[in-house]
């Protein structure tokens, strides 16, 4: 008999949800074998005990084990503005409240402290990877690396000056500097992040397309978020923003379109044909009354649809379990069909589809041999999630983020038995209170 192979970790849950080869697949009496930060096997428990000699074994008799959530669109530093300006329309919220506050307070220290607070919230909620769009992306990258999260930091671009840059040329120059610097950080990558069609003119968009092709990085942009955005674009140029972006050659398999609430059937079909990924942020869209993304139609057209929370200033949380539930329920109402977005697809949107949107599907998003060991455990032994008939439905429709007990990224524990392992939560909260006092004067 062959001697068992020594590995770092064996995790034995009640249910194991790999997402691949199918999102509705649920394994019982199976274990996840991890070594060197990667998944080396998913196999029956009895066979696992014979095959491997783990240095550590984690037994989770009441838990579902699944890939970590991928928050495919957020502005994490804006956690410091949570609740600052609620119950307002998007442009009123931006122009009269958020942008003025940013002009007064945003700097590298603000962003680092905001990201640190967001990281504590995201880890506790089972997020292992986030895609960020905000100023001082270098601060976001540094904090993500420190706490062990996986991150895609946006190299933001706008036409107008902010604390980060004076004009679009400087935005790109500083962004490219970040691109070079984060190449040496573990688990951190970059994307070009032109803010929106109404804040970025043609010249920078053309240059971004050239650079994205050259550097092989994605482009992440708010698109068709509101009816007003589309109406104003038509009034100004005679073109819908989608048409303009297509004519500028922005749209393709590396393009991540966020929100997309205002779409014609032709644009939906074109998104599928061009291979554009869409990031759906249902709770932010509901709170700002931005509109309803036609998720059932997008999925039917073959579009890869991921999930994001948007920022805590417009959501007001970074809760991917809540976002899944909202997405599933809202899609049914918009389509008039209870089958429009079933639980397994909602779970895939929060995991593997997010990884695909970010170009990370070979590394994360599912629990299969060879991928990074980014996984979470959810304890279903709670009154709100018992009895369990269908574990996938229970996760999407009933579980809360407080039931996330364990979070691992690259085989490293960020949360164990409900306790943060890589950061000081109390310090992050204290800094958040200090910024609140500063912002409100």
N, C-alpha and C positions, 0 to 999 in steps of 0.2 A: 504493500500500500504506500502510495506517495505521501511524503510528509506535507502537512498543510503549509500553505504559503503565508508568510507573515505579512500582514497589512496594518495600516494605521487604525482603521475604524470599520466596524460592522454595525449597521443600523437595522433594527428589526421592528417595524411598525405593525399595527393592526391591518392597515391598508397601504398599499404602495401604488401611487398614481404616476406612471412614467410619462404620460402625454403622447409619446410616440411608442408604437406606430399608429395609434389611434387615440384621440382625446378621451374617448369613453372607456378606455381600458382600465380596469382596476384589478390589481394583483393582491391576493391574500396569501398569508404564510410565505412571504418573500422577504428577502433582505437586500440592502444596498451595501456593497463592498467598496471601500474608499481607500486609496493609497496615493501618497504624493500629491494630494489635492485633487485627484481625478477619480471618476467612477471607474472601477475595474470590473464590476460585475453587478448584475441584477439577477438573482437566482433564488430558488426555493430555500427556505430556512435550513432544513435538514442537510441539504447539499452544501450550503454555505458553511455550516459548522464543520463539515468534513474537509472542505476545500481550503478554508482560511483560518489562520491563527491571528486574530486581531489584537492589537495592543489595547484597544478599548472597544467595548460593546455597549451600545445604547439600545435599550429595550423600551418600546413605546406601545404598550398594550391597548391603549385607547385612542391612538393617534392615526391620522392620515399623513403620509409622507409624500411630498410633491415638489416639483421644481419651484425655486424662489420666484416671486412675482417680478415682472419687468415693468416698471413705471416708465412708459415710453414718451411721456411729455410732462415736464414739471419746471417750475421756477423755484428751486428749493430755498434759496435765500429769502424769498418772500414770506417764509414762515414768520419772519419778524413783523409782517404787516397783516397777520391773520386777524380779521375782524376790524381792520382800520376803516374800511369804507364799504359797508354792506348795503344790499338792496338797491343797487343802482344799475342803470344800463351800462353796457360795456364802455362806450366812448366817454360818457360822463365819469364813470369809475376811473378810466385811464387818465383822461386829460385834466380833470379837476381835482383828483385825489392822489392816485398812485404816482403819476409822473412828477407832480410837485414834491411829494414826499421823497421820492428817489433822488430828485435833484438836490435836496437838502442833506440827505443822510447816507446815500450809498457810497461805499468805498470798500477797500479790500477787507477791512476788519468787520464791517457790517455783513458782507457776504460770507466770510468764514464763520461768523457766529450764527448766521441764519442757516447755513448749510449744516452746521453741527446740530442745531436743534431739529432740523428736518431729518437728519440721519437717524437720530434717536427714535423719532416717530416712525420712519420708514422701516427700520430694522424690527421694531416691535410689531409692525403690521405685516411682516413677511416679505417685504421688498428686498431683493438682493442686488438689483441693477436698476439704475435710473438714468434717463436721458434728460439733460438739463439745458435750459436756455436762459441765460442771465448774464449780467455784467460780472467782470472779474472772474472769468472761468478758471483762471489759475488757482484762485482760492477754493473754488468748488473741487477741482482736481486734487488739491493737496489734502483737503479734509476727507474726501472719499478714500484716498489712499491710506490716510492715518487710521480711519475707523474700519477699513476692510471691505467697504462696499465696492461693487462694480459700477462704473459710471461712464457715460458718453457725454462729454462736456461740449456745449455749443459755442462755437466761435461766432458770437453775435455780430450782426451788421445792421446799421441803420444809416439813414441820410443825415440825421440831425445829431448835434453834440450831446454827450452825456459825460458822467464822471469817468467812463471807461475810454472814450475816444472823441475826437473833435469832428471827424468826417469819415466817410466810408473808406477812404484809403487807409486812414489810421486804424479803423476797426479791423480791416484785413491784415494790416501789418502786425498789429498786436495779437490777432488771432493766430497768425502763422507762427509767431513766437511761442504761443501756448502749445500749438501743435508739436513743435520741436521739443519743448520742455517735458510734456507729459509722456512722450515716447518711452521715457525711462521709469515711469510710474507703473506699478503693477495694477492690472485690471482697469486701467483708465485709457480711454480713447477719445477721439474728437469727431465733431461734425460741423460743417458750416451751418450757421443759424441766422440767415436773413430773417428779420423779425416778421414782416408781413408785406404783402404787395403794396399796401398804402403807406409804408414807411421806408421802402427801399426802391430806388429808381432803377432804370434799365442798365446803366453802366456797371454798377456793382454786381448785379445779377449775372451779367455776361461774364464778368471776371470770375465770379464764384463758380460758374459752370466749368470754366477752363481749369481752375484750381482743383475742383472736385474730381475731374477726370484725371488730372496729373497726379494727385495724391491718393486717389482711391478712397475718399471719405464721403459719407452721405451728406445730404442737404436736408435740413430740418426747418420747417416754416409754417407759421399760421396761415391757413388758406380758407377763404369762404367761410369765415367764422359767423358773420351776420349778414342779414339781408341788406342792411345799410352799407356795408363794405362793398357789396356787389353793385348796388345802385349807384353809389358815388363813383366807382370805377367806370361804369358805363357812361355816366354823365361827363366825366373828365376826358375819357379816351375813346368812348364808343365800344370798348371791349370789356368783357367779363375778366376778372383776374385770372381765372384758369386759362382762358384763351391767350392772354398776354404771357403767362408763364410757359405755355406750350410753344409759342412762337419764339421765345427766348431760349428754347431747348433746355429748360430746367427740369421738365418732367421726365422721369425714367425710373429704372429699378432702384436707383439710389436716392430717390426723392421721398421724403416723409412729410405728408400733408396733414397738418393738425387741425382738427375740428370738422371742417367740410360739412357744414349743416345746410348749405344752400347749393344744391346740385341739380342739374338737368339730367334726364335719362342718358343723353349723349355724353355728358361729362362722366357719369358713372361708368358707362361702357368704355370710355377712353382710359379711365383710371385702370381698369382691368387689363386693357390691351397694352398699355405702356408699362405695367408692372409697378405703378406707384403704390406705396404703403400709406394707409390712412391711420391716424391715431385718434381714437374716439375718446372724448372727455365729457361724458354725459352729465356729471353733476355740476361742473362749471358752466356748461351750456345751459342747464336748467336754471341755475342761480342767476346768471346774467341775462336770461331770456334770449339767448343767442339763436335758438332754433333747434331742430331735431335732425341729427345725421341719419340718413336713410340706410341704416346698417344692413337690413335684410337685402336690400337691392345691391349694396356694395358686395356683400358676400356672394350673392347669386352671380355677380359679374366676375367673380374670381379675384376680387381685391383682397390683399392681405390687410386685415383690420386688427390693430393693436389697441391697448387701453392705456390711458394716462389720467392722472388726477388733475393736471394743470397745477397752478400754484395754490398755496394755502390761503392766499389773499382773496381768491375767487371761488374756493370750493366748499368748505374751508378746512379740509383735512387732506392728508396724503394716504388715504386708506384704500388699498387696492381691492380688498374684499368687499367693501361698500361700493366701489366703482363697478365691480363685476355684477353685483346684484342690481344696481341701477341700470347698467347697460342691458342686462337681460330683460328686465321688466319694461324699460322704455322701448326697446326694439319691438316687443310684442304689441305695445299700444300703438306705435307709429305704423306698423305693418298691418294692424288689425288681425294678427295671427298669433295665437299662443305658441306656435311652433317656430316662430321667427328666429329666436336665438336661444337654443337649449343650453342647459347647464354645461355640458362638455365643451361646447364651442366658446362659451363665455370664459371658461377656465383656460382654454387654449389661447384666447385673445390676450389674457393676462400673463401668459408665460411664453410659449413658443412663437406666437405671432409677434409679440414684442421683440423677441430676439431676432426674428427674421427682418423686421423693420429696421433694426439697428445694424444689420449685417453680422450678427453674432450667433446665428443659429447653429453653426458648427461647434460652438463653445458652450452655450447655455440654452435654457428653455425647455429641456426635457431630461429625464433621468435614464440615460442610455450609456452603455459602455464607451469610454473614451472622452466623454464630456467632463467639463469642470464640475466638481462636487458642490454645486450651488443648490441647496435644498432647504426646505422648511418642514416643520411638523406642526400640525394643528390638532389640539386635544378636543375630541368630540364627546368626551364624557361630561357633558354639561346639560342642565335641564333644557336649554334652548336648542340642543342638537341631538336629543334622544327622543324616541328610539331611531336607529338608523336603518332605513330601508334602502336608500340609494345614497352612497357616500358623496357622489359628485353633486347631487342636488342639495345635500345638507351643507356642503361647503359654500356653494354659490348663494343659496337662498336663506340660510339660517345661521351660519357661523359668523362670529365677530373677530376682529383683530386681537382682542384680548385673549383669545384661545390659541394664538400662536405662541408656542413654548420654546421652540428651538429654530435657530437660523444659522446656516453655514454658507460661507462663500469660499470656494477653492479649498474645501475641506477644513477651513478654520471656523471655529464657533464665534459668531457675533452675538448670539443670544442662546443661553442655556438655562433651561428650567425657568424661563421668564426673566432672567437676569442678563442685562447687557454686559458683555465681556470686554469690549474694546474702547469704551468711552465712559465719561463721567456725566450721567444724565442730569444730576443736580446742578452741576456747573453750567451745562448748556441751558437749562431752564433759568438759572439766575442771570445769565447774560441776556437772555430774551427779555426778562423783566427790566433790565437796565436800558435796553434799546427802546422798549415801550415808553419808559419815562422820558427818554430823550426825544422821541418822535412826537409825543403829544405835548411836550413842552411843560 
